[in-house]
Amino acid sequence: MEDNISVQSEEEILCMKIYNNIKQKAEENNFDLTSNAMKIAKVKLKFFGLSEWQRCPCDRDNNLRFCCSDKCKSDIEETGTCHCNCYKKK
C-alpha cells in the first residue's frame, strides 16, 4: 500500500508562513482577513520574501504603509478594508 505523503515546495511553505503572520497581525489588531489574504501572501513572497513580508504590495514605495501600520488601520476604519484588501473590520 502506497503512502499518500503531501510534499510541499519551499515556496508553499514560505507562503504559509507569511499567511500565518498576516493572520496573527489580524488577530492582534482585532481585524478579520478578506478572501484575498492568501493571494496577498503569495504576492508578498514574490515581491519581498519572508524577511520583509509586512510591506504593502500595492504601495511598495511607501515605507509608512505596511501590515497594520497607522495608514493600514486608517484605511480599514475609513473604508472597511486596508489598501490591498487583505484586512477588514470585524
C-alpha positions as a Markdown table, in Angstrom:
| # | Residue | x | y | z |
|---|---|---|---|---|
| 1 | Met | 0.0 | 0.0 | 0.0 |
| 2 | Glu | 1.4 | 3.4 | -1.0 |
| 3 | Asp | 1.5 | 6.3 | 1.5 |
| 4 | Asn | -0.1 | 9.5 | 0.3 |
| 5 | Ile | 2.5 | 11.9 | 1.5 |
| 6 | Ser | 2.0 | 15.5 | 0.6 |
| 7 | Val | 5.2 | 17.2 | -0.3 |
| 8 | Gln | 5.1 | 21.0 | -0.2 |
| 9 | Ser | 7.5 | 23.1 | -2.1 |
| 10 | Glu | 9.7 | 25.6 | -0.3 |
| 11 | Glu | 7.6 | 28.4 | -1.9 |
| 12 | Glu | 4.4 | 26.9 | -0.5 |
| 13 | Ile | 5.9 | 26.6 | 3.0 |
| 14 | Leu | 7.2 | 30.2 | 2.9 |
| 15 | Cys | 3.8 | 31.4 | 1.6 |
| 16 | Met | 2.0 | 29.7 | 4.5 |
| 17 | Lys | 4.5 | 31.4 | 7.0 |
| 18 | Ile | 3.6 | 34.8 | 5.5 |
| 19 | Tyr | -0.2 | 33.9 | 5.6 |
| 20 | Asn | 0.2 | 32.9 | 9.2 |
| 21 | Asn | 2.0 | 36.1 | 10.0 |
| 22 | Ile | -0.8 | 38.1 | 8.3 |
| 23 | Lys | -3.4 | 36.1 | 10.3 |
| 24 | Gln | -1.6 | 36.8 | 13.6 |
| 25 | Lys | -1.5 | 40.5 | 12.8 |
| 26 | Ala | -5.2 | 40.4 | 12.1 |
| 27 | Glu | -5.9 | 38.7 | 15.5 |
| 28 | Glu | -3.6 | 41.1 | 17.4 |
| 29 | Asn | -5.4 | 44.1 | 15.9 |
| 30 | Asn | -9.0 | 42.7 | 16.1 |
| 31 | Phe | -9.4 | 42.5 | 12.3 |
| 32 | Asp | -10.6 | 39.8 | 10.0 |
| 33 | Leu | -9.0 | 38.6 | 6.8 |
| 34 | Thr | -10.6 | 39.0 | 3.4 |
| 35 | Ser | -10.8 | 36.2 | 0.9 |
| 36 | Asn | -7.7 | 37.8 | -0.8 |
| 37 | Ala | -5.4 | 37.1 | 2.2 |
| 38 | Met | -3.7 | 34.0 | 0.6 |
| 39 | Lys | -3.3 | 35.8 | -2.7 |
| 40 | Ile | -1.7 | 38.7 | -0.9 |
| 41 | Ala | 0.6 | 36.4 | 0.9 |
| 42 | Lys | 1.8 | 34.9 | -2.4 |
| 43 | Val | 2.4 | 38.4 | -3.9 |
| 44 | Lys | 4.3 | 39.4 | -0.7 |
| 45 | Leu | 6.5 | 36.4 | -1.1 |
| 46 | Lys | 7.2 | 37.2 | -4.7 |
| 47 | Phe | 8.0 | 40.9 | -4.2 |
| 48 | Phe | 9.6 | 40.9 | -0.7 |
| 49 | Gly | 10.4 | 37.4 | 0.5 |
| 50 | Leu | 9.9 | 36.3 | 4.1 |
| 51 | Ser | 12.2 | 38.9 | 5.6 |
| 52 | Glu | 10.0 | 41.9 | 4.5 |
| 53 | Trp | 6.6 | 40.3 | 4.4 |
| 54 | Gln | 4.9 | 43.2 | 6.2 |
| 55 | Arg | 5.4 | 45.6 | 3.2 |
| 56 | Cys | 2.3 | 46.6 | 1.2 |
| 57 | Pro | 2.5 | 45.0 | -2.3 |
| 58 | Cys | 0.1 | 47.7 | -3.6 |
| 59 | Asp | 2.1 | 50.6 | -2.4 |
| 60 | Arg | 5.7 | 49.2 | -2.4 |
| 61 | Asp | 7.5 | 52.6 | -2.3 |
| 62 | Asn | 5.6 | 53.9 | 0.7 |
| 63 | Asn | 7.5 | 53.0 | 3.9 |
| 64 | Leu | 4.7 | 54.2 | 6.0 |
| 65 | Arg | 2.2 | 51.6 | 4.6 |
| 66 | Phe | 2.7 | 48.1 | 5.9 |
| 67 | Cys | 0.6 | 45.4 | 7.6 |
| 68 | Cys | -1.4 | 47.0 | 10.4 |
| 69 | Ser | 0.5 | 50.3 | 10.2 |
| 70 | Asp | -1.3 | 53.5 | 11.2 |
| 71 | Lys | -2.0 | 54.0 | 7.4 |
| 72 | Cys | -3.4 | 50.5 | 7.2 |
| 73 | Lys | -5.6 | 50.9 | 10.3 |
| 74 | Ser | -6.8 | 54.3 | 9.0 |
| 75 | Asp | -7.8 | 52.7 | 5.7 |
| 76 | Ile | -9.7 | 50.0 | 7.5 |
| 77 | Glu | -11.6 | 52.5 | 9.7 |
| 78 | Glu | -12.5 | 54.7 | 6.7 |
| 79 | Thr | -13.3 | 52.1 | 4.0 |
| 80 | Gly | -13.7 | 48.8 | 5.9 |
| 81 | Thr | -10.6 | 47.2 | 4.3 |
| 82 | Cys | -6.9 | 48.0 | 4.1 |
| 83 | His | -5.4 | 49.4 | 0.9 |
| 84 | Cys | -4.6 | 46.0 | -0.6 |
| 85 | Asn | -7.8 | 44.4 | 0.6 |
| 86 | Cys | -6.2 | 41.9 | 2.9 |
| 87 | Tyr | -7.6 | 43.0 | 6.3 |
| 88 | Lys | -11.1 | 44.1 | 7.1 |
| 89 | Lys | -13.2 | 45.3 | 10.0 |
| 90 | Lys | -14.8 | 42.6 | 12.1 |
